[in-house]
Amino acid sequence: MPRVKGGSASDKKRKKLFSITKGYWGRKKNVYRRAREAYLHSLSRAYVDRKRKKRDFRRLWITRINAATRSCGMSYSAFMNGLKKSGILINRKMLSELAINDMAAFTQLTVQAKNALGK
């Protein structure tokens, strides 16, 4: 049986990998073994960072809400507790948007939270 080298398939595979790793630093963009290692590593980092992105944004929203509530004379935890007791269900993303874009509405929410806490 004649030997099959599979050149065109290998070339295609190599070309695809190099197009993905284009822009990487050093040998990681043009040496097949290094490029493959870098590509597999970047795939795993991308998976982890998709999960981390959600954590980071929640943290950012909480920081923004905390800053806005402190300017209204409340702490973040008291504000969230007051909202819960008053039956207002707004997620942290929307609360942070209100704090940035519509401070008057956010101030009304803090007043309602304070009333629910009895302060």
Phi and psi in degrees as GROMACS dihedral restraints (atoms count N, CA, C in turn):
[ dihedral_restraints ]
;  ai    aj    ak    al  type     phi  dphi    fc
    3     4     5     6     1   -70.9    20    10
    4     5     6     7     1   150.9    20    10
    6     7     8     9     1   -78.8    20    10
    7     8     9    10     1   136.5    20    10
    9    10    11    12     1  -108.7    20    10
   10    11    12    13     1   122.6    20    10
   12    13    14    15     1   -85.9    20    10
   13    14    15    16     1   -27.9    20    10
   15    16    17    18     1    66.8    20    10
   16    17    18    19     1    35.7    20    10
   18    19    20    21     1   -63.2    20    10
   19    20    21    22     1   -44.6    20    10
   21    22    23    24     1   -68.1    20    10
   22    23    24    25     1   -37.3    20    10
   24    25    26    27     1   -66.6    20    10
   25    26    27    28     1   -42.4    20    10
   27    28    29    30     1   -64.1    20    10
   28    29    30    31     1   -42.3    20    10
   30    31    32    33     1   -61.1    20    10
   31    32    33    34     1   -42.9    20    10
   33    34    35    36     1   -63.0    20    10
   34    35    36    37     1   -43.1    20    10
   36    37    38    39     1   -63.5    20    10
   37    38    39    40     1   -44.4    20    10
   39    40    41    42     1   -65.3    20    10
   40    41    42    43     1   -43.1    20    10
   42    43    44    45     1   -63.1    20    10
   43    44    45    46     1   -40.6    20    10
   45    46    47    48     1   -63.3    20    10
   46    47    48    49     1   -44.3    20    10
   48    49    50    51     1   -63.7    20    10
   49    50    51    52     1   -43.1    20    10
   51    52    53    54     1   -67.5    20    10
   52    53    54    55     1   -30.3    20    10
   54    55    56    57     1   -70.6    20    10
   55    56    57    58     1   -32.0    20    10
   57    58    59    60     1   -71.2    20    10
   58    59    60    61     1   -42.4    20    10
   60    61    62    63     1   -87.7    20    10
   61    62    63    64     1     7.4    20    10
   63    64    65    66     1   -60.2    20    10
   64    65    66    67     1   130.2    20    10
   66    67    68    69     1   100.7    20    10
   67    68    69    70     1   -11.1    20    10
   69    70    71    72     1   -70.6    20    10
   70    71    72    73     1   161.0    20    10
   72    73    74    75     1   -89.0    20    10
   73    74    75    76     1   142.3    20    10
   75    76    77    78     1    68.9    20    10
   76    77    78    79     1  -142.2    20    10
   78    79    80    81     1   -73.0    20    10
   79    80    81    82     1   -12.0    20    10
   81    82    83    84     1   -64.6    20    10
   82    83    84    85     1   -13.6    20    10
   84    85    86    87     1   -98.2    20    10
   85    86    87    88     1   -18.2    20    10
   87    88    89    90     1  -135.5    20    10
   88    89    90    91     1     2.6    20    10
   90    91    92    93     1  -109.9    20    10
   91    92    93    94     1   123.5    20    10
   93    94    95    96     1   -56.3    20    10
   94    95    96    97     1   -48.6    20    10
   96    97    98    99     1   -63.9    20    10
   97    98    99   100     1   -45.0    20    10
   99   100   101   102     1   -66.4    20    10
  100   101   102   103     1   -38.6    20    10
  102   103   104   105     1   -64.6    20    10
  103   104   105   106     1   -41.2    20    10
  105   106   107   108     1   -65.6    20    10
  106   107   108   109     1   -43.1    20    10
  108   109   110   111     1   -60.1    20    10
  109   110   111   112     1   -46.6    20    10
  111   112   113   114     1   -64.3    20    10
  112   113   114   115     1   -39.2    20    10
  114   115   116   117     1   -64.7    20    10
  115   116   117   118     1   -47.1    20    10
  117   118   119   120     1   -64.0    20    10
  118   119   120   121     1   -38.7    20    10
  120   121   122   123     1   -64.7    20    10
  121   122   123   124     1   -42.1    20    10
  123   124   125   126     1   -67.3    20    10
  124   125   126   127     1   -32.2    20    10
  126   127   128   129     1   -63.4    20    10
  127   128   129   130     1   -44.0    20    10
  129   130   131   132     1   -67.7    20    10
  130   131   132   133     1   -38.0    20    10
  132   133   134   135     1   -65.9    20    10
  133   134   135   136     1   -37.6    20    10
  135   136   137   138     1   -63.1    20    10
  136   137   138   139     1   -40.4    20    10
  138   139   140   141     1   -63.0    20    10
  139   140   141   142     1   -47.5    20    10
  141   142   143   144     1   -62.9    20    10
  142   143   144   145     1   -43.1    20    10
  144   145   146   147     1   -72.7    20    10
  145   146   147   148     1   -23.8    20    10
  147   148   149   150     1   -65.3    20    10
  148   149   150   151     1   -35.6    20    10
  150   151   152   153     1   -72.0    20    10
  151   152   153   154     1   -41.2    20    10
  153   154   155   156     1   -66.8    20    10
  154   155   156   157     1   -31.8    20    10
  156   157   158   159     1   -57.1    20    10
  157   158   159   160     1   -41.3    20    10
  159   160   161   162     1   -63.1    20    10
  160   161   162   163     1   -42.5    20    10
  162   163   164   165     1   -63.5    20    10
  163   164   165   166     1   -44.3    20    10
  165   166   167   168     1   -63.9    20    10
  166   167   168   169     1   -42.0    20    10
  168   169   170   171     1   -67.5    20    10
  169   170   171   172     1   -40.8    20    10
  171   172   173   174     1   -60.4    20    10
  172   173   174   175     1   -41.2    20    10
  174   175   176   177     1   -61.6    20    10
  175   176   177   178     1   -42.8    20    10
  177   178   179   180     1   -62.6    20    10
  178   179   180   181     1   -45.0    20    10
  180   181   182   183     1   -62.2    20    10
  181   182   183   184     1   -42.4    20    10
  183   184   185   186     1   -63.7    20    10
  184   185   186   187     1   -40.1    20    10
  186   187   188   189     1   -62.4    20    10
  187   188   189   190     1   -43.1    20    10
  189   190   191   192     1   -65.9    20    10
  190   191   192   193     1   -43.2    20    10
  192   193   194   195     1   -64.0    20    10
  193   194   195   196     1   -41.4    20    10
  195   196   197   198     1   -60.2    20    10
  196   197   198   199     1   -44.7    20    10
  198   199   200   201     1   -62.6    20    10
  199   200   201   202     1   -41.5    20    10
  201   202   203   204     1   -69.3    20    10
  202   203   204   205     1   -40.5    20    10
  204   205   206   207     1   -68.6    20    10
  205   206   207   208     1   -35.3    20    10
  207   208   209   210     1   -64.8    20    10
  208   209   210   211     1   -35.6    20    10
  210   211   212   213     1   -69.2    20    10
  211   212   213   214     1   -20.2    20    10
  213   214   215   216     1   -95.6    20    10
  214   215   216   217     1     4.7    20    10
  216   217   218   219     1    83.1    20    10
  217   218   219   220     1    32.3    20    10
  219   220   221   222     1  -137.6    20    10
  220   221   222   223     1   162.5    20    10
  222   223   224   225     1   -95.3    20    10
  223   224   225   226     1   163.0    20    10
  225   226   227   228     1   -61.6    20    10
  226   227   228   229     1   -46.8    20    10
  228   229   230   231     1   -65.7    20    10
  229   230   231   232     1   -39.5    20    10
  231   232   233   234     1   -65.9    20    10
  232   233   234   235     1   -39.3    20    10
  234   235   236   237     1   -61.6    20    10
  235   236   237   238     1   -48.4    20    10
  237   238   239   240     1   -65.2    20    10
  238   239   240   241     1   -38.7    20    10
  240   241   242   243     1   -64.1    20    10
  241   242   243   244     1   -43.2    20    10
  243   244   245   246     1   -64.0    20    10
  244   245   246   247     1   -40.2    20    10
  246   247   248   249     1   -62.8    20    10
  247   248   249   250     1   -42.7    20    10
  249   250   251   252     1   -63.7    20    10
  250   251   252   253     1   -43.0    20    10
  252   253   254   255     1   -69.0    20    10
  253   254   255   256     1   -30.9    20    10
  255   256   257   258     1   -84.2    20    10
  256   257   258   259     1    -3.1    20    10
  258   259   260   261     1    80.4    20    10
  259   260   261   262     1    19.8    20    10
  261   262   263   264     1   -92.0    20    10
  262   263   264   265     1   118.7    20    10
  264   265   266   267     1  -110.7    20    10
  265   266   267   268     1    90.3    20    10
  267   268   269   270     1  -124.9    20    10
  268   269   270   271     1   132.9    20    10
  270   271   272   273     1   -74.7    20    10
  271   272   273   274     1   166.2    20    10
  273   274   275   276     1   -66.3    20    10
  274   275   276   277     1   -31.9    20    10
  276   277   278   279     1   -61.7    20    10
  277   278   279   280     1   -47.3    20    10
  279   280   281   282     1   -68.9    20    10
  280   281   282   283     1   -36.2    20    10
  282   283   284   285     1   -62.7    20    10
  283   284   285   286     1   -41.3    20    10
  285   286   287   288     1   -68.4    20    10
  286   287   288   289     1   -36.3    20    10
  288   289   290   291     1   -63.6    20    10
  289   290   291   292     1   -41.6    20    10
  291   292   293   294     1   -62.2    20    10
  292   293   294   295     1   -42.5    20    10
  294   295   296   297     1   -61.8    20    10
  295   296   297   298     1   -33.6    20    10
  297   298   299   300     1   -82.3    20    10
  298   299   300   301     1   -48.9    20    10
  300   301   302   303     1   -96.6    20    10
  301   302   303   304     1   -27.3    20    10
  303   304   305   306     1  -139.2    20    10
  304   305   306   307     1    78.8    20    10
  306   307   308   309     1   -65.7    20    10
  307   308   309   310     1   -29.5    20    10
  309   310   311   312     1   -64.0    20    10
  310   311   312   313     1   -44.6    20    10
  312   313   314   315     1   -65.3    20    10
  313   314   315   316     1   -38.9    20    10
  315   316   317   318     1   -65.0    20    10
  316   317   318   319     1   -38.4    20    10
  318   319   320   321     1   -63.3    20    10
  319   320   321   322     1   -39.1    20    10
  321   322   323   324     1   -61.0    20    10
  322   323   324   325     1   -38.8    20    10
  324   325   326   327     1   -64.4    20    10
  325   326   327   328     1   -40.4    20    10
  327   328   329   330     1   -65.8    20    10
  328   329   330   331     1   -36.9    20    10
  330   331   332   333     1   -63.1    20    10
  331   332   333   334     1   -43.3    20    10
  333   334   335   336     1   -65.5    20    10
  334   335   336   337     1   -37.8    20    10
  336   337   338   339     1   -65.7    20    10
  337   338   339   340     1   -40.5    20    10
  339   340   341   342     1   -64.0    20    10
  340   341   342   343     1   -41.6    20    10
  342   343   344   345     1   -62.9    20    10
  343   344   345   346     1   -39.1    20    10
  345   346   347   348     1   -67.2    20    10
  346   347   348   349     1   -30.5    20    10
  348   349   350   351     1   -83.0    20    10
  349   350   351   352     1   -14.4    20    10
  351   352   353   354     1    82.2    20    10
  352   353   354   355     1    30.0    20    10
